[in-house]
Amino acid sequence: MTSNERGNLVLAFARTLFVNGQATDQMVAAAERLARALGLHASIMARWGELQLQSNSKDNAFITRVEADPAGVDMGRVASTMRAIEDVEFGRLAPEAAMKAIGAISQAPPAPTWLFALAAGAGAVALSVIFGVEHYLPMALIFVSAGAGAFLRRGLARLSTNDFIQPFCAAILAGIVGGLAVDYDLSSSLRLVAVCPCMVLVPGPHFLNAAIDLIKGRIHLGGARLIYAGLIVAAIATGLLLGLMLLGASLPVDGPGRAVPLWEDVLAAGVAVACYSVYFSTPLNMLPWPVAVGMLAHALRWVTLSVLGFGVATGALVACVVVGLILTPVSRRTHMPFAAVGFASVVSMMPGVYLFRMASGLVQIAGGSEPTLQLISATIADGMIATTIILAMSLGLIIPKTIVDYFVDRSMLPKAMGAAEHANAR
C-alpha cells in the first residue's frame, strides 16, 4: 500500500469510531496506533464535520481529510472497529483486508426496528416507574406512545437525513398522547404519559462527549457537540409542548415528584439501562456490565436521597463517580465507547423533565399574560436544577475516567512500544 492508501485506511477506521460515539481521546489514540502499525508517523485532528490526518514524515509529508459528523452512537460498530485495529497491530489482519473489514463494520445494521421500538416502550415505562407512576393504564399509554415514536423515527430516517426531524416528530406524538391522557383524566400533574416517551429521546452521550472534549481543551469540538445536543433537546421540548397545546393541555412547571421503594427503583433502573443499551446497539455479551453497574448506581442514588437527605445533584454525583470508576477500565477492555455505556448506566438521572418544565415555563412567560412570581421562580429553579445535575453527572463520570485513563495508559506504555517494534520488524 502507498502512503496515501495507508493514510486513507487510518482515516476510515478513525471515522467509524468518531461518527459512532467513541470519545475523541480514545479515537485519536486508536487511530495513531493503527498508523504506527502501518508504518506511518501521523497525527489525527478532529472537529465537527471533519477528520484530518497529517503525516509527520519528512520524506513523504501529506495531509488527508474526510467528512465526519459525530452524530451517532453504535457500540457494536465501535467495539468491532477497536478489535480490528488490534488485529492489524498484531498481524492477524492484513492491511489490504482491513479496508474491506472496516467497510463492512461501518455498514453494520443497527438493532431491528421491532426490537428498537420494544426497547423504547419498555425504557419509557421503566423511567415512569422511577419517577413515581401509580397506575397500569398510564404505563400502557407510555409504552404505546414511546413504541410508536420509535417506529416513526425509523420511518423518518428513510425519508430525511435531518437529525432534528426525528426527535421533533416523536415528541409531538408523545405530546398528543399526553394531551389525550389529560383530557380523559388518565394523567397526573406529573404528565408522565407525555414526558417519559420524550425522555428516551434525550441525547445523553453527546452531552457527555461534549463535556469530555471541553475539559480536555477541545473547545471547538466540545462546543459543537454541546450545541448539537442542545438543539436536539430544544426540538424535543418544542415538539412536546406543541403536541400538548394541540389538545389544550400544558406541562406544569413545578410538578411534585414521588418517592419509590428501593427495590422498585433498582429493578426499573436495570430495565432502563438494558433498553438504552439496545438503542446503542450494544453486543449482547457486553450487556451485563452496564445493567449491573446501573442498578448499583441507582441504589447509591436512592440511599443518598432518601436516607442521607441530600439533593438530586449530589445523588447524581455520587452515583456517577462509582459508574466512572467501574466502567472506565471495563469500557477500555471491551472496546465500548465510554460516553454511551456510561450514559446508559445513569440514564434516568438525566434532568430531561426539568429541561422540559423550564421550556414550558418560558413559553408561559412569553405567552402575553402577566407572569406570576411563582411561575418565574419555578422556571428559574428548573433550569438551575437541570444545569447542576448535568454538571454533577459530567464531573462524576469524567474525573474518575481521567484518573483511571492516566494510570492505565502509563501501565500500558511498554506494551504499546513492544507492539510498535513488532510492527516495524514486520
Order of alpha helices (4+ residues) and beta strands (2+ residues): alpha-alpha-beta-beta-beta-alpha-alpha-alpha-alpha-alpha-alpha-alpha-alpha-alpha-alpha-alpha-alpha-alpha-alpha
